[in-house]
């Protein structure tokens, strides 16, 4: 078993949407293909993954540092005791000579490479990635579809050019029509009164604040985060997400101390150490608050599984984890690791966001298909990009 080639390509996201801080129309994503010396139907078996959504592509880091390190390693040093590619060993090699700390874009670069190894191993086993993941981490998983379903919510409510409440209401009705029973929307990109009108419009459409989460994307300082917490308290929301800078744990603790509802954060924490600091100093409350770390932004599944260990060591249930990202890779991770659910990006962040047409959404839950690996090739628009990388 050998890795013969690793290819990275930077793919632009499609669409003109924004949150309170970021215009996504210029964003890119790193798609990574790890090619093996094993063949199926006359073609090499290739693992494919990407660095999630919400950051930029990391082609330079991958091509200049990480890929040469992995390809230059003794092939047997990348294998587990059964002779399979070991994603953790690949990750370790990719991070050779990298100093501790500084968890920025390199975390996403390493994640794309590491996750592609999980896709490769699942394809070699001719099984969906969630089964490979569950087995690797010692989790039992039934054969029936229900055992593979997890709750999912539609993440939308972005700011669009020339936006208005009618467009927002139509968007949210569309999610309900698709089978979602919970949604998320953005706040912080408009004056507070206008944003509260938006929140009330969405609650009116979906029927209850408990089915609506709001996301500030780290926009607020401590004073504004507190003001918003007081305003939102009467709505009974599903959660209030990332009120301030993700590394300002004192701010987060002040919000949780004064807000009766759930607070969600973590998507912009890229290491076990950051998550440890969040549970130590961020005021997160077991049984109430939500953790949104994303393996595609934080060194891959190896590091993400260690993050879950930290949560459980501090009294949190892994079902409080809802990975950020809204794509197939995190769906498989949520199912394989028994998490509380995951995000969905229906109709946004193409070609990476959302699930494949064969994934069946029913009563607010969804299951991945039994396609080998993460099933990325089942998304028609993404399959075309993957085919170009594999040429």
C-alpha positions, 0 to 999 in steps of 0.5 A: 500500500503506497501513496503515489501522488497528492494533488491540490487545486483551489476551487472558488465558491459560487454565489454572492452572500455575506455574513456580518463580517465576510463577503464569500463571493471571493472565497476559495477551497482547497480540494485535495486528492490522495492517489494510491497504488491500489486499483479498482476497475483499472483506475487508482483508488483516490481519496478526496477531501477539502478544507471545509468552508469559510476560510481560503484555499491553502494551496501554497502551504500544501504544495510547498510544505506538507505534500512534499513531506508526505511523499518524501516519507518512507512509505511504510512509515505512513501505514498502520499495523494492518498495512493501511494508510494511517491518517494520523501518521500522514498528519504527523508527517505533514506537520514535520518541523511545524512549531506548536501554536499558530493554528491558522491556515495550516490547520485547514491545509493539514485537515484536507490532506488528513481527511482525504486519507479517511476517504481513501481508506473507506473506498478501499474497504468499499464502505461509506466513511461513517462506518470506517470512522465508527469502527476506528473509534470503537463505536457500534453502528447498526445496519438500518437507516435510522441508526445512520440518521442525525438531526440537521438544520438549514443554515441560511439567512445570509445578507444579499445585495438588495435584501428584504424581509420578503426574500428572507421569508421565502428562503425559510419557507423553502427550507421547511418545504425541503424537510428541515425543521430547524434553521439558522440565520445571520445577525450583526450585519444590519442595525439591531432593529432591522436584524430583530425584524429579520429574526421575528420574520423567521420565527413567524415562518418556522413557528417557534424560536426554538427552531431558530438559531442566530449567528453573529460570526464573532462580530460583537464586542463585549458590550454589544454581545451583552446588549444582543443577549438581553434582546434575544432572551425573550425569543426562546431561540435554539442558540445564540452563536459566536457572539464575539471573537472566538478566542475571547473566552472572557467575553463568551463567559460573560454572555453565558453568565447572563443569557438563559438560552444556549450559546454556540461557538467553536467553529474557529477553534483549530486545536485541542489546546484552544478547545481546552481553554474554551471549556476552562475559561469560556463559561460553557455549560454542560447540557445547554451550550453547543460546540461547533468545531469543524474537522476540516478547519482543525487538522482533520479527524485525528485532532477533532476526535481528541477535541471530543475527548476534552469535552467529555473529560469536562462533563460534556456529552458529545451530543452537544457537538454540531460541526460547522460546515454544512457538507458531506464530510461532516455528515459522515463524521457526525454519524460515525462519532455519534454527535448531536447533529450537523449543519446543512448548506442547502443551495449555498457555497456550491459546489461544496455545500449541502448533501448529495441528491441521494441523501434523504431528508425526513422530519429534520434528520438525514442519513448519508448514502452507502457510497464508498468514502464520503460520497463526494462524487455523488454531488454532480457539481462537485463530481465534475471538479473531482474529475478534473483533479483526477485526470 
